[in-house]
Amino acid sequence: MRRSLAFGLGLLMALAPERIVEPAERLAFENPHVGRLRPWTLPIGRLEGLLVVWLTGRRSDGTTVLEPLVAVGVVLALAPRTALRLGLRTAYENPTELEVKPWVVPATRLVGACYLVAGLFAGRGAAPEDAGRERTAIGESPSADQ
């Protein structure tokens, strides 16, 4: 289900990034009408959506995205204001004119912590099952060491 949700959001971002950006601006800014997106912001959003679609469409254990996820998580969790400032400067022509709502910085920290936990602990539950498959493939009983 998580993979389907991520795939759907990635597809939406790839096809219509403004459908995510405009509501997000209304949620995050006191003055969303003031923001002027840089010319590359929506095309980069499309690329991000395509990357999410590609990654979620692959049949892998997901470990290929864990290291970048951990790195982003550390930055967001430990320096949310800096990350937010950098993100606004990258995406907007007039970042200093935007008034961020008070909940955005703590939410950025929380998202970073979630990325960090997901990146550090994702895939740990799959290891015993994989080991059982390997034993079965070579003719041993999956419960041989129990």
Biotite code that builds the C-alpha atoms (Angstrom):
import biotite.structure as struc

atoms = struc.array([
    struc.Atom([0.000, 0.000, 0.000], chain_id="A", res_id=1, res_name="MET", atom_name="CA", element="C"),
    struc.Atom([2.832, 2.440, 0.829], chain_id="A", res_id=2, res_name="ARG", atom_name="CA", element="C"),
    struc.Atom([4.439, 1.699, -2.508], chain_id="A", res_id=3, res_name="ARG", atom_name="CA", element="C"),
    struc.Atom([1.142, 2.391, -4.323], chain_id="A", res_id=4, res_name="SER", atom_name="CA", element="C"),
    struc.Atom([0.666, 5.653, -2.435], chain_id="A", res_id=5, res_name="LEU", atom_name="CA", element="C"),
    struc.Atom([4.227, 6.782, -3.197], chain_id="A", res_id=6, res_name="ALA", atom_name="CA", element="C"),
    struc.Atom([3.782, 5.753, -6.831], chain_id="A", res_id=7, res_name="PHE", atom_name="CA", element="C"),
    struc.Atom([0.532, 7.747, -7.089], chain_id="A", res_id=8, res_name="GLY", atom_name="CA", element="C"),
    struc.Atom([2.024, 10.866, -5.487], chain_id="A", res_id=9, res_name="LEU", atom_name="CA", element="C"),
    struc.Atom([5.110, 10.583, -7.696], chain_id="A", res_id=10, res_name="GLY", atom_name="CA", element="C"),
    struc.Atom([2.911, 10.285, -10.760], chain_id="A", res_id=11, res_name="LEU", atom_name="CA", element="C"),
    struc.Atom([0.873, 13.329, -9.702], chain_id="A", res_id=12, res_name="LEU", atom_name="CA", element="C"),
    struc.Atom([4.087, 15.302, -9.127], chain_id="A", res_id=13, res_name="MET", atom_name="CA", element="C"),
    struc.Atom([5.419, 14.249, -12.529], chain_id="A", res_id=14, res_name="ALA", atom_name="CA", element="C"),
    struc.Atom([2.220, 15.106, -14.406], chain_id="A", res_id=15, res_name="LEU", atom_name="CA", element="C"),
    struc.Atom([0.889, 18.115, -12.494], chain_id="A", res_id=16, res_name="ALA", atom_name="CA", element="C"),
    struc.Atom([3.344, 19.511, -9.921], chain_id="A", res_id=17, res_name="PRO", atom_name="CA", element="C"),
    struc.Atom([1.293, 22.671, -9.514], chain_id="A", res_id=18, res_name="GLU", atom_name="CA", element="C"),
    struc.Atom([-1.490, 20.534, -7.982], chain_id="A", res_id=19, res_name="ARG", atom_name="CA", element="C"),
    struc.Atom([0.875, 19.800, -5.096], chain_id="A", res_id=20, res_name="ILE", atom_name="CA", element="C"),
    struc.Atom([2.793, 23.095, -4.928], chain_id="A", res_id=21, res_name="VAL", atom_name="CA", element="C"),
    struc.Atom([-0.199, 25.466, -4.811], chain_id="A", res_id=22, res_name="GLU", atom_name="CA", element="C"),
    struc.Atom([-2.016, 23.716, -1.912], chain_id="A", res_id=23, res_name="PRO", atom_name="CA", element="C"),
    struc.Atom([1.308, 23.318, -0.092], chain_id="A", res_id=24, res_name="ALA", atom_name="CA", element="C"),
    struc.Atom([1.944, 27.061, -0.417], chain_id="A", res_id=25, res_name="GLU", atom_name="CA", element="C"),
    struc.Atom([-1.501, 27.822, 1.017], chain_id="A", res_id=26, res_name="ARG", atom_name="CA", element="C"),
    struc.Atom([-0.788, 25.505, 3.944], chain_id="A", res_id=27, res_name="LEU", atom_name="CA", element="C"),
    struc.Atom([2.775, 26.621, 4.695], chain_id="A", res_id=28, res_name="ALA", atom_name="CA", element="C"),
    struc.Atom([2.761, 30.390, 4.070], chain_id="A", res_id=29, res_name="PHE", atom_name="CA", element="C"),
    struc.Atom([0.854, 33.227, 5.690], chain_id="A", res_id=30, res_name="GLU", atom_name="CA", element="C"),
    struc.Atom([1.054, 35.048, 2.348], chain_id="A", res_id=31, res_name="ASN", atom_name="CA", element="C"),
    struc.Atom([1.088, 32.366, -0.406], chain_id="A", res_id=32, res_name="PRO", atom_name="CA", element="C"),
    struc.Atom([0.055, 34.823, -3.122], chain_id="A", res_id=33, res_name="HIS", atom_name="CA", element="C"),
    struc.Atom([3.386, 36.665, -2.752], chain_id="A", res_id=34, res_name="VAL", atom_name="CA", element="C"),
    struc.Atom([5.653, 33.774, -3.755], chain_id="A", res_id=35, res_name="GLY", atom_name="CA", element="C"),
    struc.Atom([7.177, 33.748, -7.235], chain_id="A", res_id=36, res_name="ARG", atom_name="CA", element="C"),
    struc.Atom([8.509, 30.345, -8.215], chain_id="A", res_id=37, res_name="LEU", atom_name="CA", element="C"),
    struc.Atom([11.778, 30.204, -10.102], chain_id="A", res_id=38, res_name="ARG", atom_name="CA", element="C"),
    struc.Atom([11.465, 28.952, -13.707], chain_id="A", res_id=39, res_name="PRO", atom_name="CA", element="C"),
    struc.Atom([13.090, 25.609, -12.864], chain_id="A", res_id=40, res_name="TRP", atom_name="CA", element="C"),
    struc.Atom([11.014, 24.778, -9.760], chain_id="A", res_id=41, res_name="THR", atom_name="CA", element="C"),
    struc.Atom([8.115, 22.964, -11.448], chain_id="A", res_id=42, res_name="LEU", atom_name="CA", element="C"),
    struc.Atom([10.317, 21.119, -13.998], chain_id="A", res_id=43, res_name="PRO", atom_name="CA", element="C"),
    struc.Atom([12.527, 19.908, -11.126], chain_id="A", res_id=44, res_name="ILE", atom_name="CA", element="C"),
    struc.Atom([9.340, 18.849, -9.334], chain_id="A", res_id=45, res_name="GLY", atom_name="CA", element="C"),
    struc.Atom([8.410, 16.833, -12.412], chain_id="A", res_id=46, res_name="ARG", atom_name="CA", element="C"),
    struc.Atom([11.835, 15.151, -12.384], chain_id="A", res_id=47, res_name="LEU", atom_name="CA", element="C"),
    struc.Atom([11.431, 14.399, -8.685], chain_id="A", res_id=48, res_name="GLU", atom_name="CA", element="C"),
    struc.Atom([8.055, 12.817, -9.419], chain_id="A", res_id=49, res_name="GLY", atom_name="CA", element="C"),
    struc.Atom([9.565, 10.704, -12.196], chain_id="A", res_id=50, res_name="LEU", atom_name="CA", element="C"),
    struc.Atom([12.335, 9.590, -9.845], chain_id="A", res_id=51, res_name="LEU", atom_name="CA", element="C"),
    struc.Atom([9.773, 8.530, -7.229], chain_id="A", res_id=52, res_name="VAL", atom_name="CA", element="C"),
    struc.Atom([7.770, 6.647, -9.874], chain_id="A", res_id=53, res_name="VAL", atom_name="CA", element="C"),
    struc.Atom([10.908, 4.915, -11.124], chain_id="A", res_id=54, res_name="TRP", atom_name="CA", element="C"),
    struc.Atom([12.110, 3.972, -7.646], chain_id="A", res_id=55, res_name="LEU", atom_name="CA", element="C"),
    struc.Atom([8.727, 2.705, -6.481], chain_id="A", res_id=56, res_name="THR", atom_name="CA", element="C"),
    struc.Atom([8.131, 0.859, -9.746], chain_id="A", res_id=57, res_name="GLY", atom_name="CA", element="C"),
    struc.Atom([11.342, -1.138, -9.396], chain_id="A", res_id=58, res_name="ARG", atom_name="CA", element="C"),
    struc.Atom([11.163, -4.542, -7.786], chain_id="A", res_id=59, res_name="ARG", atom_name="CA", element="C"),
    struc.Atom([13.878, -4.065, -5.210], chain_id="A", res_id=60, res_name="SER", atom_name="CA", element="C"),
    struc.Atom([14.113, -4.065, -1.454], chain_id="A", res_id=61, res_name="ASP", atom_name="CA", element="C"),
    struc.Atom([14.374, -0.262, -1.458], chain_id="A", res_id=62, res_name="GLY", atom_name="CA", element="C"),
    struc.Atom([17.855, -0.104, 0.034], chain_id="A", res_id=63, res_name="THR", atom_name="CA", element="C"),
    struc.Atom([19.142, 1.939, -2.917], chain_id="A", res_id=64, res_name="THR", atom_name="CA", element="C"),
    struc.Atom([17.385, 5.035, -1.580], chain_id="A", res_id=65, res_name="VAL", atom_name="CA", element="C"),
    struc.Atom([18.196, 4.555, 2.094], chain_id="A", res_id=66, res_name="LEU", atom_name="CA", element="C"),
    struc.Atom([21.522, 6.403, 2.261], chain_id="A", res_id=67, res_name="GLU", atom_name="CA", element="C"),
    struc.Atom([20.235, 9.591, 0.589], chain_id="A", res_id=68, res_name="PRO", atom_name="CA", element="C"),
    struc.Atom([17.107, 9.350, 2.744], chain_id="A", res_id=69, res_name="LEU", atom_name="CA", element="C"),
    struc.Atom([19.242, 9.199, 5.902], chain_id="A", res_id=70, res_name="VAL", atom_name="CA", element="C"),
    struc.Atom([21.370, 12.149, 4.738], chain_id="A", res_id=71, res_name="ALA", atom_name="CA", element="C"),
    struc.Atom([18.317, 14.306, 4.011], chain_id="A", res_id=72, res_name="VAL", atom_name="CA", element="C"),
    struc.Atom([16.761, 13.191, 7.293], chain_id="A", res_id=73, res_name="GLY", atom_name="CA", element="C"),
    struc.Atom([19.803, 14.268, 9.304], chain_id="A", res_id=74, res_name="VAL", atom_name="CA", element="C"),
    struc.Atom([19.820, 17.723, 7.724], chain_id="A", res_id=75, res_name="VAL", atom_name="CA", element="C"),
    struc.Atom([16.067, 18.255, 8.135], chain_id="A", res_id=76, res_name="LEU", atom_name="CA", element="C"),
    struc.Atom([16.027, 16.957, 11.723], chain_id="A", res_id=77, res_name="ALA", atom_name="CA", element="C"),
    struc.Atom([19.103, 18.809, 12.978], chain_id="A", res_id=78, res_name="LEU", atom_name="CA", element="C"),
    struc.Atom([18.903, 22.048, 10.961], chain_id="A", res_id=79, res_name="ALA", atom_name="CA", element="C"),
    struc.Atom([15.285, 22.570, 9.869], chain_id="A", res_id=80, res_name="PRO", atom_name="CA", element="C"),
    struc.Atom([15.548, 26.360, 9.615], chain_id="A", res_id=81, res_name="ARG", atom_name="CA", element="C"),
    struc.Atom([18.662, 26.157, 7.462], chain_id="A", res_id=82, res_name="THR", atom_name="CA", element="C"),
    struc.Atom([17.102, 23.472, 5.252], chain_id="A", res_id=83, res_name="ALA", atom_name="CA", element="C"),
    struc.Atom([13.938, 25.539, 4.911], chain_id="A", res_id=84, res_name="LEU", atom_name="CA", element="C"),
    struc.Atom([15.912, 28.678, 4.049], chain_id="A", res_id=85, res_name="ARG", atom_name="CA", element="C"),
    struc.Atom([17.926, 26.788, 1.441], chain_id="A", res_id=86, res_name="LEU", atom_name="CA", element="C"),
    struc.Atom([14.787, 25.224, -0.036], chain_id="A", res_id=87, res_name="GLY", atom_name="CA", element="C"),
    struc.Atom([13.004, 28.557, -0.264], chain_id="A", res_id=88, res_name="LEU", atom_name="CA", element="C"),
    struc.Atom([16.028, 30.243, -1.873], chain_id="A", res_id=89, res_name="ARG", atom_name="CA", element="C"),
    struc.Atom([16.247, 27.428, -4.399], chain_id="A", res_id=90, res_name="THR", atom_name="CA", element="C"),
    struc.Atom([12.554, 27.376, -5.317], chain_id="A", res_id=91, res_name="ALA", atom_name="CA", element="C"),
    struc.Atom([11.509, 31.047, -5.056], chain_id="A", res_id=92, res_name="TYR", atom_name="CA", element="C"),
    struc.Atom([12.715, 34.285, -6.609], chain_id="A", res_id=93, res_name="GLU", atom_name="CA", element="C"),
    struc.Atom([11.620, 36.208, -3.489], chain_id="A", res_id=94, res_name="ASN", atom_name="CA", element="C"),
    struc.Atom([12.131, 33.907, -0.487], chain_id="A", res_id=95, res_name="PRO", atom_name="CA", element="C"),
    struc.Atom([12.562, 36.756, 2.031], chain_id="A", res_id=96, res_name="THR", atom_name="CA", element="C"),
    struc.Atom([9.053, 38.035, 1.281], chain_id="A", res_id=97, res_name="GLU", atom_name="CA", element="C"),
    struc.Atom([7.416, 34.727, 2.226], chain_id="A", res_id=98, res_name="LEU", atom_name="CA", element="C"),
    struc.Atom([6.087, 34.375, 5.776], chain_id="A", res_id=99, res_name="GLU", atom_name="CA", element="C"),
    struc.Atom([6.333, 30.757, 6.887], chain_id="A", res_id=100, res_name="VAL", atom_name="CA", element="C"),
    struc.Atom([3.646, 29.621, 9.321], chain_id="A", res_id=101, res_name="LYS", atom_name="CA", element="C"),
    struc.Atom([4.899, 28.718, 12.816], chain_id="A", res_id=102, res_name="PRO", atom_name="CA", element="C"),
    struc.Atom([4.240, 24.975, 12.488], chain_id="A", res_id=103, res_name="TRP", atom_name="CA", element="C"),
    struc.Atom([6.458, 24.549, 9.409], chain_id="A", res_id=104, res_name="VAL", atom_name="CA", element="C"),
    struc.Atom([9.837, 24.415, 11.202], chain_id="A", res_id=105, res_name="VAL", atom_name="CA", element="C"),
    struc.Atom([8.746, 21.743, 13.746], chain_id="A", res_id=106, res_name="PRO", atom_name="CA", element="C"),
    struc.Atom([7.063, 19.814, 10.916], chain_id="A", res_id=107, res_name="ALA", atom_name="CA", element="C"),
    struc.Atom([10.300, 19.968, 8.908], chain_id="A", res_id=108, res_name="THR", atom_name="CA", element="C"),
    struc.Atom([12.181, 18.546, 11.906], chain_id="A", res_id=109, res_name="ARG", atom_name="CA", element="C"),
    struc.Atom([9.568, 15.792, 12.283], chain_id="A", res_id=110, res_name="LEU", atom_name="CA", element="C"),
    struc.Atom([9.759, 14.869, 8.595], chain_id="A", res_id=111, res_name="VAL", atom_name="CA", element="C"),
    struc.Atom([13.544, 14.708, 8.920], chain_id="A", res_id=112, res_name="GLY", atom_name="CA", element="C"),
    struc.Atom([13.260, 12.400, 11.929], chain_id="A", res_id=113, res_name="ALA", atom_name="CA", element="C"),
    struc.Atom([10.835, 10.174, 10.000], chain_id="A", res_id=114, res_name="CYS", atom_name="CA", element="C"),
    struc.Atom([13.233, 10.018, 7.031], chain_id="A", res_id=115, res_name="TYR", atom_name="CA", element="C"),
    struc.Atom([16.059, 9.172, 9.398], chain_id="A", res_id=116, res_name="LEU", atom_name="CA", element="C"),
    struc.Atom([14.134, 6.371, 11.115], chain_id="A", res_id=117, res_name="VAL", atom_name="CA", element="C"),
    struc.Atom([12.865, 5.006, 7.797], chain_id="A", res_id=118, res_name="ALA", atom_name="CA", element="C"),
    struc.Atom([16.335, 5.084, 6.290], chain_id="A", res_id=119, res_name="GLY", atom_name="CA", element="C"),
    struc.Atom([18.021, 3.472, 9.260], chain_id="A", res_id=120, res_name="LEU", atom_name="CA", element="C"),
    struc.Atom([15.480, 0.768, 9.983], chain_id="A", res_id=121, res_name="PHE", atom_name="CA", element="C"),
    struc.Atom([13.912, -0.028, 6.603], chain_id="A", res_id=122, res_name="ALA", atom_name="CA", element="C"),
    struc.Atom([14.720, -3.470, 5.313], chain_id="A", res_id=123, res_name="GLY", atom_name="CA", element="C"),
    struc.Atom([15.689, -4.905, 8.703], chain_id="A", res_id=124, res_name="ARG", atom_name="CA", element="C"),
    struc.Atom([12.520, -6.973, 8.860], chain_id="A", res_id=125, res_name="GLY", atom_name="CA", element="C"),
    struc.Atom([13.257, -8.594, 5.495], chain_id="A", res_id=126, res_name="ALA", atom_name="CA", element="C"),
    struc.Atom([16.634, -10.096, 6.449], chain_id="A", res_id=127, res_name="ALA", atom_name="CA", element="C"),
    struc.Atom([15.403, -13.247, 8.274], chain_id="A", res_id=128, res_name="PRO", atom_name="CA", element="C"),
    struc.Atom([12.957, -14.053, 5.483], chain_id="A", res_id=129, res_name="GLU", atom_name="CA", element="C"),
    struc.Atom([15.703, -13.658, 2.898], chain_id="A", res_id=130, res_name="ASP", atom_name="CA", element="C"),
    struc.Atom([18.002, -15.929, 4.913], chain_id="A", res_id=131, res_name="ALA", atom_name="CA", element="C"),
    struc.Atom([15.253, -18.567, 4.982], chain_id="A", res_id=132, res_name="GLY", atom_name="CA", element="C"),
    struc.Atom([14.891, -18.359, 1.221], chain_id="A", res_id=133, res_name="ARG", atom_name="CA", element="C"),
    struc.Atom([18.640, -18.798, 0.770], chain_id="A", res_id=134, res_name="GLU", atom_name="CA", element="C"),
    struc.Atom([18.677, -21.927, 2.953], chain_id="A", res_id=135, res_name="ARG", atom_name="CA", element="C"),
    struc.Atom([15.705, -23.356, 1.096], chain_id="A", res_id=136, res_name="THR", atom_name="CA", element="C"),
    struc.Atom([17.392, -22.647, -2.226], chain_id="A", res_id=137, res_name="ALA", atom_name="CA", element="C"),
    struc.Atom([20.464, -24.640, -1.230], chain_id="A", res_id=138, res_name="ILE", atom_name="CA", element="C"),
    struc.Atom([18.442, -27.527, 0.199], chain_id="A", res_id=139, res_name="GLY", atom_name="CA", element="C"),
    struc.Atom([18.578, -26.747, 3.928], chain_id="A", res_id=140, res_name="GLU", atom_name="CA", element="C"),
    struc.Atom([15.611, -26.401, 6.246], chain_id="A", res_id=141, res_name="SER", atom_name="CA", element="C"),
    struc.Atom([14.713, -22.750, 6.981], chain_id="A", res_id=142, res_name="PRO", atom_name="CA", element="C"),
    struc.Atom([14.546, -23.635, 10.691], chain_id="A", res_id=143, res_name="SER", atom_name="CA", element="C"),
    struc.Atom([17.939, -25.384, 10.796], chain_id="A", res_id=144, res_name="ALA", atom_name="CA", element="C"),
    struc.Atom([19.425, -22.925, 13.269], chain_id="A", res_id=145, res_name="ASP", atom_name="CA", element="C"),
    struc.Atom([16.428, -22.671, 15.555], chain_id="A", res_id=146, res_name="GLN", atom_name="CA", element="C"),
])
